Amino acid sequence: SSPHYTTYSNYVKSLQSTLSSSLLPTSLNAHLASYFSPSRNLEIRNYHSSNPSLYNYTLTKELPRMSYTFKIQKPPFTQPPTIHTTPSSIKAAMTPPPKTGSTIHHIVRCANQSFVANIITSLQTYPFQIPSSLLRLKVTSCDFTVALTKEEKSLSIDIVVAASVHALELGTVSLSVYYDPRGTGVSAAVADN
C-alpha cells in the first residue's frame, strides 16, 4: 500500500468519525440554535410572507413529488382533525384556499424545497472539519407534516441529509425541524434515532 493511500484512508476515517461522533448531536444542535437566530427567523418569515405564489407552488409542484401529511381541523372546530396524505385529498381539503395573509396560507407556502434550503444552508455552515469546497450535502429523505388545527398551526419536517466527499459517502444526519410562525419560528435538532 502506498503512503498516499494510507494518508487518504486515514483522512477518510477521520471524516467518517466526525459524522458518527457521539459529540455531534450536542455541537450540531448548538450550531442550529445559533444559526436560526431571531434575525434569521425574521428573514425566513419575511421571505415566505412576501411570496404568496409559493402556496400554489407547494400544492401543484411539490405535493406530487414529496411526502406530506396534512392534519386539518376546519372551523368551527367541533370535529376532530382529519389526516390527509395523498395529493388529491390534500388539495381537496385546502379548497377553497385560505386568505392570502393568513397563518394557514403562510405555513403552506413554507412546506416546500425553498424552506428546506434553509436547513441545508445551516448544515453547510457547520464546521464538520471538512473543507466546504469538498463537502456535498444531499437530502435523501424529507417528510413534511402540516398541522392546521385550532390548537396548532405549524410545519414539521423530518429530514435525512447524506454527507459525502467526491463519491465517498461519509454518513447521514437526521434532523427534526419545527416551524411555528406565530411563536418561536424555526427550531431544528438532530433527531433521536
C-alpha positions in Angstrom: 0.0 0.0 0.0 1.3 3.4 -1.0 1.9 6.2 1.6 -0.7 8.4 -0.3 -3.3 5.7 0.0 -2.6 5.3 3.8 -2.8 9.1 4.2 -6.1 9.3 2.2 -7.5 6.3 4.0 -6.7 7.9 7.4 -8.3 11.2 6.3 -11.5 9.4 5.2 -11.7 7.5 8.5 -11.4 10.8 10.4 -14.1 12.4 8.3 -16.4 9.4 8.9 -15.7 9.6 12.7 -16.7 13.2 12.7 -20.2 12.3 11.4 -20.6 9.4 13.7 -19.2 11.1 16.8 -21.4 11.0 19.9 -20.5 14.7 20.4 -22.0 15.6 17.0 -25.7 15.9 18.2 -24.7 18.3 21.0 -22.5 20.5 19.0 -24.7 20.5 15.9 -27.8 21.3 18.0 -26.0 24.3 19.5 -25.0 25.4 15.9 -28.6 25.0 14.7 -29.9 27.0 17.6 -27.4 29.8 16.9 -28.0 29.7 13.1 -31.8 30.1 13.5 -31.4 33.3 15.4 -34.3 35.8 15.8 -33.0 37.8 12.9 -32.7 34.7 10.6 -36.2 33.7 11.7 -37.5 37.1 10.7 -35.7 36.8 7.3 -37.4 33.4 6.7 -40.8 34.7 7.7 -40.5 37.8 5.6 -39.3 35.8 2.5 -42.3 33.4 2.7 -44.7 36.2 3.6 -43.7 38.2 0.5 -44.0 35.3 -1.9 -47.7 34.2 -1.9 -47.1 32.2 -5.1 -45.3 29.6 -3.0 -48.7 28.5 -1.8 -49.7 27.3 -5.3 -46.2 26.0 -5.9 -46.5 23.7 -2.8 -49.9 22.4 -3.8 -49.2 22.0 -7.6 -45.5 21.1 -7.8 -44.3 19.7 -4.5 -47.3 17.6 -3.4 -46.8 15.0 -6.2 -43.0 14.6 -5.6 -42.6 15.0 -1.8 -44.0 13.2 1.2 -46.8 15.2 3.0 -49.2 14.7 5.9 -51.7 17.5 6.5 -53.6 17.5 9.8 -56.6 19.7 9.2 -59.4 20.9 11.5 -61.9 23.2 10.0 -63.9 25.9 11.8 -66.0 25.8 14.0 -63.5 23.2 15.3 -66.2 20.9 16.7 -64.9 17.9 14.8 -61.5 16.2 15.4 -58.8 16.9 12.8 -58.6 14.8 9.7 -55.4 13.4 8.3 -54.6 13.8 4.6 -51.6 12.1 2.9 -52.4 12.0 -0.8 -52.1 15.0 -3.2 -55.7 14.8 -4.2 -57.1 14.6 -0.6 -54.7 17.5 0.5 -55.8 19.7 -2.5 -59.5 18.9 -1.8 -59.0 19.8 1.9 -57.3 23.1 1.0 -60.2 24.1 -1.2 -61.3 26.9 -1.1 -57.8 28.3 -0.3 -57.4 30.3 2.9 -57.0 34.1 2.9 -53.6 35.1 1.4 -52.4 36.8 4.5 -53.5 34.1 6.9 -51.2 31.9 9.0 -52.5 28.9 7.2 -51.6 30.3 3.8 -48.1 31.2 5.2 -47.4 27.7 6.5 -48.4 26.0 3.2 -46.1 28.5 1.4 -43.2 27.2 3.6 -43.9 23.5 3.1 -41.6 23.0 0.1 -38.0 23.0 -1.1 -37.5 26.7 -0.5 -37.8 26.1 3.2 -35.6 23.0 3.1 -32.9 25.1 1.5 -32.6 27.0 4.8 -31.9 23.7 6.6 -29.2 22.7 4.1 -27.6 26.2 4.4 -27.5 25.8 8.2 -25.6 22.5 7.8 -23.2 23.9 5.2 -22.1 26.5 7.8 -21.4 23.8 10.5 -17.6 23.2 11.0 -17.5 19.5 10.0 -13.7 19.6 9.8 -14.1 19.0 6.1 -13.2 21.8 3.6 -16.6 23.2 2.4 -15.4 23.0 -1.2 -15.2 19.2 -0.9 -18.3 18.6 1.2 -21.5 17.7 -0.6 -24.9 17.5 1.2 -27.8 15.8 -0.3 -31.4 15.4 1.1 -32.2 11.6 0.9 -35.5 11.8 2.8 -37.9 14.6 3.6 -41.3 14.3 5.2 -43.5 17.3 5.8 -46.2 17.5 8.4 -48.5 20.5 8.2 -50.7 21.0 11.3 -53.7 23.3 10.7 -55.8 22.8 13.8 -57.5 25.0 16.5 -54.5 24.4 18.8 -51.7 24.3 16.4 -50.7 25.9 13.1 -47.2 24.6 12.3 -44.9 22.9 10.0 -42.7 19.9 11.0 -40.1 18.4 8.7 -38.2 15.1 9.3 -35.1 15.3 7.0 -32.2 13.0 6.4 -29.1 14.5 4.8 -26.2 12.5 3.4 -22.7 13.9 3.5 -20.1 13.0 1.0 -16.7 14.0 -0.3 -16.5 13.3 -4.0 -18.2 9.9 -4.5 -17.5 8.7 -1.0 -20.5 8.8 1.4 -19.4 9.7 4.9 -22.7 9.3 6.7 -26.1 10.8 7.3 -27.6 13.3 9.7 -31.2 13.1 10.6 -32.9 16.3 11.7 -36.3 17.3 13.1 -37.3 20.8 12.1 -40.3 22.6 13.6 -41.7 26.0 12.4 -44.3 28.0 14.3 -44.7 31.3 12.6 -46.7 32.7 15.5 -44.3 31.7 18.1 -40.6 30.7 18.2 -40.1 30.5 14.5 -37.7 27.7 13.2 -36.1 25.2 15.6 -34.0 22.3 14.4 -32.2 19.5 16.2 -30.6 16.2 15.5 -33.3 13.6 15.5 -33.3 10.8 18.1 -32.5 7.5 16.5 
